[in-house]
Amino acid sequence: MSPLARKRLGKIALNTTATLVFLFAVFPVYWMIATSFKDNDQIFTTEFIPFPTHFTFDHLDRVLTEGVAGNSIWLYLRNSAIVALGTVLVGSMFALLAATAVARFKFKGRTGFLIALLMAQMIPAEALLIPLFLSVKRLGLYDQLLGLIVVNVGLTLPFGIWMLRTFVAAVPKSLEEAAWIDGASRMTTFWKVLFPLVAPGLVATSIFSFITAWNELIFALILMSDSSGYTMPVALQYFFGQRGTDWGAIMASSTLMTIPVVIFFLLVQRRMVSGLVAGAVKG
């Protein structure tokens, strides 16, 4: 076999593998969307129906008009958006400042701090449920969206600091020193020199924080007693009952829940890819 034929065969194998991986990853999303437009006869049949033969908007209409647990579905989407965006804004700010301090300044206990971040990532969130619940209760943030934001910031902050530290360390310190020589203050240097170069990495960590806070269920269920403060993952639990599961409503609600994440990802896709590539190369 000639080298050219081997190269073509390798490309075919690579493209085939990539296509299979793509189909494997996208199929659950497609099945969710397709099921939301199927009637109950097609949903509960034992036959394999990959495409709805009779489109129906009953599930989507019922979710949008009747709501869940006596509240509109838009209320739960709004609560999820507030918690997710609040987590991104607050968490990104603290993560950037902490990552800058760890990457740029030498202080006693810096290595121990980094090890503590790794250990914090290894602890399951369920193990922190009781201490975080008591802390939120003592702070007077129980049954408030602000309490969920604080908890989600704590859950995503270690990863954000560790990841942004790599981006900050990759920026040559000579650029900041040149700005100091020109008379710029530390704050001006931070915002005009360092921040634009670290922005792609900040976008990448923001996506992680957004998806984590958007999909979080356990703390949103435990820290909120009033149904008007529930987020979308908690609202979906009401479709599971003792008499059965309303799969049509679940799939319709899940489709609505997925749309904001897809829009957010499409808006920052280019920044995320460039940020991940930039964070992998130092210098």
Buried (B, 14 or more C-beta within 10 A) or exposed (E): EEEEEEEEEEEEEEEEEEEEEEEEEEEEEEEBBBBBBBBEEBBEEEEEEEEBEEEBEBBBEBBBEEBBEEBBBEBBBBBBBBBBBBBBEBBBEBBBEBBBBBBBEEEEEEEEBBEEBEEBEEEEBEEBBEEBBEBBEEEEBBBBBBBBBBBBBBBBBBBBBBBBBBBBBBBEEEEBEEBEEEEBEEEEBBEEBBBEBBBBBBBBBBBBBBBBBBBBEBBBBBBBEEBEBBBBBBBBBBBEEEEEEBBBBBBBBBBBBBEBBEEBEEEBEEBBEBBBEBBEEEE
